[in-house]
Amino acid sequence: MSDRIRRLASFVRPHSVLYDLCCDHGYIGLTAWDQKPLAGLVFVDQSPNALRAVHEALKARALTDDPRVQVINGPAEKIKLDARPSDLVMAGVGIRTIVTIIRALFSEGLGPHRLIICPEKNSLELRSFLLTQTLGLVAEDVVMEAERFREIIVLEEKGGPIHLLGEGYANRQDPHVQNFVVSLRAWYAAVTKNREARPAP
C-alpha cells in the first residue's frame, strides 16, 4: 500500500463511521479498517467496475455480510450521512468535484464530522473555497507519490485557520515539506503572473 493511502487512513478517527467517497477500489477505507476500530465503513462510487473490486475485497475479508459495511453505487453528493460522527475521505478527486460534494453535504456546516481531503492538483482553488466555509484546519501534510507532491488537508468545524498559500507548512523542518512549499509558491507565482499578463477585457 502506498504512503499516501496509509497516511490518509491514519487521519481517520477511531470509532467513527468512515465514508470512502469516490472510493475506486476502496484501498483507503480498507486500510483504515485494518488500522483501527471503526463504527462503520461506507464505500461510495459511481463506477460499477470500481465497486466490483470493492465487493471482491470485502468477500476476501469475510465482510460481505457485516452490517457495519455498506457499498453505495451512486454520486457522493447524494448520500445520506450517518448521524454519528463520520469521517469522509476524498482522494484522487478533482477540486471541483470536492467542492460540489462539500456544498451538497454540508450546506449547514460540518457538525461532528471530519473531512480528509487529498486533491488531485495544487490546492489554491480548493483552499480559496474552504476559506468561505465554516471549516477549521486540524492537520495538513505532504506525501510524495509517483514523483508528485500530494497534499492532505484535514478539516473539522472547530479547527485552526486555513492557509491559502502553504503558510501552515512554513515552519516545518522536514526538507521534503520545504521542497513542496518552494514548488507550491513558484506555481502560485506563475499563475499570478499569467493572470496579470492577460489583456484587460
N, C-alpha and C positions, 0 to 999 in steps of 0.2 A: 504494500500500500504506500502511496506517495506521502511525503512530508506534509503537503498541503492538506490532504484528506485527514491525516492524523491530527494536524493542528486544528483544523475546523472542528473535528469531533471533540477535541479537548475543551472547547468553549461551551459545550452543551452541559447544562446543569443537571446534576443527579436528581432523579425522581420527577423530572419534568416530562411532558409529552413532546416528543420531537417530531416536527414536520420536516421531512426532507423534500423541499419543493423543487420542481423541475429536476427530479432526482436522477434521471438517466438510469444507470444500473444500480443505484442505491448504495454506493460504496460508503458515503458519509454516514448515512443512517445506520448501516450495518456495523461500521467501525465504532460509532458511538455506543451502540447496543452492547458491543463486546467490552467497551472500556468502563462502563458504569451502569448502575441500575436506573432504568427508565420506567416511568409510569405508562408510557405508550409510545408507539412508533408508527408514523403515518408516511407512506411514500406517495408522492403526487407527481404525475407526469401526463402530458397529452399524447405521448407516443406509446402505442401498444407494444411495439418492438422492444422499447426500453423496459417496459414493465414485465415482459416475458422473462427477461434476465433477473428481475427482482423476484418474481414468483419462483424461479428455479433456485435462487439463493435461499429463499425462505424455506423451500422444500428441503434443501440440503441441510438446513439447520433445525429441522423439525419445528418450524414456526408457522407453518401454513394455517393451522387451526388455533393458534394462540390469539385469544380475544384482545390482547393488548396491541396487536399488529394489524394494520389496515393498509390496503393498496387502493388508490383512487386514480382512475383514468379520466383526466379532465384538466381544465385550466386552474392554475393555483389561485387565481383571484376569485374563484367561485366557491372555494371550500368554506365549510363551517368550522370555526375553531372550537376546540375543547374549552370549557370554562376554566379548567385547571391551568396553572402556569405552564405555558408552552414555549418551546424554543423552535424558531423557524430558520432553517438553513437555506440560503440561496447562493449557489456557487456555479461558476462557469456559465453565467446567465448575463445577457446584455443589460446595460444600465437602464434602458427604457422599460424593459420587462420588469426589472426590480422595482422601479418607480411605480409602474402600473399596479403591481401586486401590493405594495405598501399602501397606496392610495385606496385600493379596493378593500383591504382587510382592516386598516387601522385609521379610518377617517375620524374616529372619535378618540384616538390615542392608543398607545401600546398596552396600557393596563399592566397585568402581571407578566406579560410575555417578553421574550428576548429575540432580537434579530441577530443572526450571524451571517454576514454578507461577504462574499468574495467576488467582486465584479470582474467581468471579462477583460475590461480595458482600464486605462487610467481613470481615476475616480472623480475628476473635477466636477463633471456634470452631476454625478450622484451626490457628492458632498454638498454641492450648491443646493440641491433639492432637500437634503437632510437638514440643512440649516433652517429651512422654512417649517419644519415639523417639530412637534413636541417630543423630541428624542434626545437622549443623552448618550455620550460615548462611555462605554465600560472598558473596552480594550481595543487595541489595534496592533496588527503585526504584519510582517512581510515574510513570505517564503519564496524560494526560487524553484521554478518548475519549468522544465524544457527550455532552460536558458532565458526565462522571463520572470520578472518580479510579479508576484501575486499578493495583492493586499487582502487582509482580513479585517473587517470592521464589525465590532460587536456593540449593539445598542440596546438600551432599556429606556423606560420612560424617565427614570431618575438616574442620571449619569453626569459625566463631565461635559465640557464644551467640545463640540465637533470642530476640528481644524480643517480649513479649506485647502491649504497648500502644504500639508505634511508637517506643520509646526509641532504636532504631537510627537514626531519622531526625532526632533532636532537634538534633544539631549541624550539620546540613546547612544551608547558606546560601541555597539555591535557594528563592525566595519561593513557587514552585509547590509544592514539597515541604512547606514550612512551613504553607501553607494546608491541605494534606492532613492534616498532624499535628493541626491545630486541629479539623478536621471529624471525624477519627478519634476523638480523645479526647472530643469532645462526644457522639459516638454511643455510645461505651462508657459515659459518664456517664449517658446516658439509659437504656441497658439496665440498668445497676446500680440506678438509681432505680426503674425499673419492677419489678425483682425485689424490692427492699426494700419496695415498697408493697403487694405481694401479701399477703393474709391468711395467717397460718400455718395449715397443714392440721389 
